[in-house]
Amino acid sequence: MYMHERKNWTNFFWDNDKLSPILASVRHLQGRLLGRMETLGFDFIESATLESLILDVVDTSRIEGEFLNPELVRSSIARK
């Protein structure tokens, strides 16, 4: 179930005490991943960034009921 499918989803709230440690852990792991990616070179980082953007666009459009072809999205992003 997507968040926007829940009843009263606009009344969004969270518990900072529960969320903060999880976010801190994720941020730490993200930093470690970025550090490892730097050793792989610019081409790999650029490719990983492109793939991440493609997934974001395709997944976001799917939430809105549109199903985009990932190859067409890749082509469009690469041109820009």
C-alpha positions as CSV (number, residue, x, y, z in Angstrom):
1,M,0.0,0.0,0.0
2,Y,1.3,3.4,-0.9
3,M,1.2,6.2,1.5
4,H,-1.3,8.3,-0.6
5,E,-3.7,5.3,-0.5
6,R,-4.1,5.5,3.2
7,K,-7.1,7.2,4.7
8,N,-6.2,10.7,6.0
9,W,-2.7,10.4,4.5
10,T,-2.3,14.1,4.6
11,N,-2.3,14.0,8.4
12,F,1.3,12.7,8.2
13,F,3.4,12.6,11.4
14,W,6.4,10.7,12.7
15,D,8.3,10.0,16.0
16,N,11.7,11.7,15.9
17,D,13.0,9.4,18.6
18,K,12.3,6.3,16.5
19,L,13.3,7.9,13.1
20,S,16.5,9.7,14.0
21,P,18.6,6.6,14.8
22,I,17.5,4.9,11.6
23,L,18.2,8.0,9.4
24,A,21.6,8.4,11.1
25,S,22.5,4.8,10.3
26,V,21.3,5.1,6.7
27,R,23.3,8.4,6.3
28,H,26.4,6.6,7.7
29,L,26.0,3.7,5.2
30,Q,25.4,6.2,2.4
31,G,28.7,7.9,3.2
32,R,30.6,4.6,3.2
33,L,29.0,3.7,-0.1
34,L,30.0,7.0,-1.7
35,G,33.5,6.6,-0.4
36,R,33.8,3.2,-2.0
37,M,32.3,4.5,-5.3
38,E,34.9,7.2,-5.4
39,T,37.6,4.6,-5.7
40,L,35.8,3.0,-8.7
41,G,36.2,6.2,-10.9
42,F,34.1,8.9,-12.4
43,D,32.5,6.7,-15.1
44,F,31.1,4.3,-12.6
45,I,29.7,7.1,-10.4
46,E,28.1,8.8,-13.4
47,S,26.5,5.5,-14.5
48,A,25.2,4.8,-11.0
49,T,23.8,8.3,-10.8
50,L,22.0,7.8,-14.1
51,E,20.5,4.5,-13.0
52,S,19.3,6.1,-9.8
53,L,17.6,8.9,-11.6
54,I,16.0,6.5,-14.0
55,L,14.6,4.5,-11.2
56,D,13.3,7.6,-9.4
57,V,11.5,8.8,-12.5
58,V,10.0,5.5,-13.4
59,D,8.9,4.7,-9.8
60,T,7.5,8.2,-9.3
61,S,5.5,8.0,-12.5
62,R,4.2,4.6,-11.5
63,I,2.8,6.0,-8.3
64,E,0.9,8.5,-10.4
65,G,-0.5,5.7,-12.6
66,E,1.8,6.2,-15.6
67,F,4.1,3.4,-16.7
68,L,7.2,4.8,-18.5
69,N,9.6,2.7,-20.5
70,P,12.9,2.8,-18.6
71,E,14.9,2.8,-21.8
72,L,13.2,5.9,-23.0
73,V,13.7,7.6,-19.7
74,R,17.4,6.6,-19.8
75,S,17.7,8.2,-23.3
76,S,16.0,11.4,-22.2
77,I,18.1,11.8,-19.1
78,A,21.3,11.0,-20.9
79,R,20.6,13.7,-23.5
80,K,20.1,16.3,-20.8
